[in-house]
Amino acid sequence: MLDENTIKIVKSTAPVLQEHSQEIGERFYELLFTRVPDLYNMFNQTNQKRGIQQGALAYGVYLAGANIDNLEAIETMVRRVTEKHRALGVQAEQYPIVGETLLVAVKDVLGDAATDEVIEAWEKAYQSIADIFIAIEDKLYQQTEQKSGGWIGNRSFYVDQKVKESEVITSFYLKPEDGKSIPAYKPGQYLTIQAEIKGEKYLHMRHYSLSDAPNKEYYRISVKREDSQNGAPAGIVSNYLHNEVAAGDTLPIRAPAGDFTYTTEEQPIVLLSGGVGITPMMSMLNTLVETHPDREVTFIHATPNSKVHAMREHVEKLAKAYKNITTFVCYSEPTEQDRFENRYDKEGYIDLDWLKTVLSDNQKDFYFCGPLPFLKSINDALKGWGVPKEQRTYELFSPISTIEEA
């Protein structure tokens, strides 16, 4: 238990950490990788180059500090981060060096404002939060290992099939090299791949959403090739998978993880996706038709045009086969052929006015995934329609933990 004075100091100084979150994050990783260079193997180096990871780390610390006396308020963030930690293999013994380095970074950035009293209070707060994370992650490791077919650490899978879904998205069907069973997962969860790429000094670990229903003899991930654009570096692992990995090749895989999944209630469900955000939605849709064939499902996908629209034919086939499924497509940059063949339901972006024309009401569970601008737009639209927070669930393909953080 933290004493009242410690809580008071942490809460009063949390906004200062928020104000300087990017600087603190940059200094933290600079120090951490100097002290423990092997941790490069655990972090997304593309996100490091883009500056995303740095701000996310310090913002997460700010959130924990601001809610140090009511950590239930950040339960979603804690659940999301601990799932990622389990998937990456974070260990309890790594927390002390991270905490020590973080406090040095805070001191370096804030200077005299980071008094001994402030640093001592944050040290106590960090240890308290770390204890919670360690306890949760320990349970996750146990649960993962105890599942039928479950494992901890890496397990070798071979690429049984490699299927091109669009000009930028390719699916990989993965089967265990040892031929033994694999655990089921919750639709919406992800796999973690550890890639050893020629010419790269460190290993690369990435999370990719599972894009099919569970309880099969394989795992399927559908990966978008991230090209360099607007000054941002190309995705190292996505290009490696697209350009170098072939059927028959093996990959080290971590067991499924993630907190993004739907409830089993019978309330109508709306699945909204943008771009490659369609991948966890496909897992949900394929599972729903198998397990809840009477539940009302509305599947809405937004993407530039048919060239980059993955799995369209499969979704259309399901909609024809199951009366409970309704689908809509939005193209922001339709081709002339798209217009000629009337391949979409809306040109432009999804907005509230249009949603109101295709949905009977807002008494539904909404799940959405896609680029950050897409998530913010959908979340704002649903809030504007009066959809309560507990009926708005989203997945972020990013180190940040909440939309509000960005």
C-alpha positions, 0 to 999 in steps of 0.5 A, spaced: 500 500 500 502 506 498 502 512 503 497 518 502 503 523 501 506 518 495 500 518 492 499 525 492 506 527 490 505 522 484 498 524 482 500 532 482 506 531 478 503 526 473 501 531 468 508 534 468 510 527 465 505 527 460 507 534 458 514 531 457 512 524 455 516 524 448 522 527 451 522 522 457 520 516 452 526 518 447 531 518 453 529 512 456 530 508 450 536 511 449 539 509 456 535 502 456 538 500 449 545 502 451 545 498 458 541 492 455 542 492 448 539 485 447 532 488 449 532 491 442 530 483 440 524 485 443 521 492 441 519 494 434 524 497 431 520 501 426 516 504 431 522 506 434 524 510 428 517 513 427 517 515 434 511 512 436 514 507 441 517 513 445 511 517 447 507 511 448 511 508 454 511 515 458 504 516 456 502 509 459 506 511 466 503 518 466 496 514 466 498 509 471 500 515 475 494 519 474 490 513 477 495 511 482 489 511 487 484 508 482 488 503 477 481 500 476 480 506 471 486 504 467 484 496 467 483 496 459 490 499 458 493 494 463 489 488 460 492 490 453 499 491 455 500 485 460 497 481 454 503 484 449 508 482 455 506 475 455 506 475 448 513 478 447 516 474 453 517 479 458 520 477 465 519 479 472 527 480 472 526 485 467 522 490 471 527 493 476 532 495 470 526 498 466 524 502 472 531 504 474 532 507 467 525 510 467 527 514 473 534 516 470 530 519 464 525 523 468 531 526 472 535 527 466 529 531 462 525 534 468 532 536 471 531 540 478 523 539 477 525 532 479 526 533 486 529 527 490 522 527 494 518 526 487 523 521 484 522 517 491 515 517 490 515 515 483 520 509 485 515 507 490 509 507 485 513 504 479 514 498 484 507 498 486 504 498 479 510 493 477 508 488 482 501 488 479 503 487 472 508 481 474 502 478 478 497 478 472 503 476 467 505 470 471 497 468 471 497 469 463 503 465 462 500 459 467 494 459 463 497 459 456 502 453 458 496 449 461 491 450 455 491 444 451 496 444 446 499 450 449 506 452 450 511 458 452 516 461 448 517 460 441 514 454 437 516 452 430 511 453 425 511 452 417 508 455 412 503 450 409 500 456 404 501 463 402 495 466 399 495 473 396 488 476 398 490 483 395 495 487 392 498 489 399 495 483 403 497 476 403 495 470 408 500 465 411 497 458 413 501 456 419 502 449 421 506 446 427 512 443 425 512 438 431 505 435 428 502 436 435 495 440 437 495 447 437 490 451 442 484 454 440 484 462 441 479 467 442 477 471 435 480 477 435 487 475 438 493 475 435 500 471 434 507 473 435 512 472 430 520 472 431 523 474 425 531 473 424 532 477 418 539 477 414 542 483 414 539 485 421 543 485 427 537 484 432 531 479 432 524 482 430 518 481 434 511 482 431 504 481 433 499 479 427 492 478 428 489 471 427 484 472 421 480 465 421 476 462 426 479 458 431 479 450 433 482 448 426 489 445 425 492 451 422 493 458 424 492 464 419 495 471 419 493 476 413 499 481 413 499 487 409 506 489 406 508 496 409 511 500 404 515 506 405 511 513 404 511 520 407 518 519 410 516 513 414 520 507 413 518 501 410 515 495 415 521 490 416 518 484 418 512 485 413 516 486 407 520 480 409 514 475 410 511 478 403 518 478 399 522 472 402 518 467 406 515 462 402 511 455 403 515 450 406 519 455 410 519 455 418 517 461 423 518 461 430 511 463 433 509 465 440 502 462 442 496 467 441 494 473 445 490 479 446 484 482 449 480 484 443 474 479 442 467 479 442 462 477 447 457 471 446 451 475 448 445 475 443 445 482 442 446 485 434 453 486 433 457 491 428 464 489 425 467 495 422 474 495 419 479 499 415 484 497 411 488 491 414 483 492 420 479 487 417 484 481 419 481 480 426 474 482 424 474 476 419 476 471 425 470 474 428 465 473 422 468 466 421 467 464 428 460 467 429 457 464 423 459 457 426 457 458 433 452 464 433 448 463 426 442 467 429 446 473 431 445 479 427 451 481 424 453 487 420 460 487 417 462 494 414 469 495 411 472 501 408 478 501 404 481 505 398 478 500 392 478 493 390 485 493 388 487 493 396 480 490 398 482 483 401 477 477 402 471 480 399 469 474 395 469 470 402 465 475 405 460 476 400 459 468 400 457 468 407 452 474 406 449 470 401 449 463 405 447 466 412 441 471 412 443 474 419 449 477 415 449 484 412 455 487 409 457 494 406 463 496 403 466 503 403 471 505 397 475 512 398 478 512 392 474 507 387 477 505 380 473 506 374 472 499 374 469 499 381 464 505 379 462 501 372 461 495 376 458 498 382 462 494 387 461 499 393 455 502 397 459 508 399 464 513 396 468 516 401 469 515 408 464 512 414 461 517 417 455 518 422 450 520 417 451 514 413 451 509 419 444 511 421 442 510 414 444 502 414 443 501 421 436 500 424 438 503 431 444 504 435 442 498 440 448 494 438 455 492 440 460 495 436 467 492 434 472 496 430 479 496 427 484 499 423 488 505 422 488 510 428 485 516 424 479 511 422 479 508 429 478 516 432 473 517 427 468 511 428 469 512 436 467 519 435 461 518 431 459 512 435 459 517 441 455 522 438 450 517 436 450 516 444 453 509 444 455 507 451 463 506 452 462 499 454 459 497 447 465 500 443 471 496 443 477 497 438 483 494 437 490 498 436 495 496 431 500 500 435 504 501 441 499 506 444 494 503 449 488 507 448 485 512 442 486 518 447 493 517 448 494 519 441 
